[in-house]
Amino acid sequence: MVIREIWAIPRERIERFFRSQNDVRPDGNGGFSFGRCEIRITSMPERETGRLRFPQTRMEFEGPEADTDKIHRRFVLQFISAGG
C-alpha cells in the first residue's frame, strides 16, 4: 500500500512527531519506519498566496496495509487541524 500526500506543515515539526513515537524508528536516510511501513519526508518549495507563505512537505507511506494504515491514521490525527 502506498499513500502520497502534501501537507502544509514544516518538515521539522513532522520529524519531531515521529521521533516522539516509541514504536517509530529513524531509517538512517532522513525517513522513518513503523513495522514494515517506510515513511519518507521530502521538503518542497513554499507555496505563496499573495503575502502568505506556506510550508510544503511531501509525505509517503509505503508498506503492508495494516502497518501503513495504522501509522498514517496516527499521523493524520496529530496534524488534521495543523494544531497538533
Residue pairs with C-beta under 8 A, 6 or more apart in sequence:
1 61
1 62
1 63
1 64
1 65
1 68
1 69
2 60
2 61
2 62
2 68
3 59
3 60
3 61
3 62
3 68
3 72
4 58
4 59
4 60
5 58
5 59
6 44
6 56
6 57
6 58
6 59
7 14
7 56
7 57
7 59
7 79
8 47
8 54
8 55
8 56
8 57
8 82
9 55
9 57
9 79
9 82
10 55
10 57
11 41
11 43
11 55
11 57
14 41
14 57
14 59
14 79
15 41
17 75
17 78
17 79
17 84
18 24
18 32
18 39
19 26
21 34
21 74
23 34
23 35
24 32
24 33
24 34
24 39
24 71
25 32
25 33
25 34
26 32
27 33
27 38
27 39
30 40
30 41
31 38
31 39
31 40
31 41
32 38
32 39
32 41
33 39
34 63
34 67
34 70
34 71
35 63
35 64
35 66
35 67
35 70
35 71
36 63
36 64
36 67
37 61
37 62
37 63
37 64
37 67
37 68
37 70
37 71
38 60
38 61
38 62
38 63
39 59
39 60
39 61
39 71
40 58
40 59
40 60
40 62
41 57
41 58
41 59
41 60
42 57
42 58
42 60
43 55
43 56
43 57
44 56
44 57
44 58
45 56
46 53
46 54
46 55
46 56
47 53
47 54
47 56
48 54
59 75
61 68
61 71
61 72
61 75
62 68
77 84
78 84
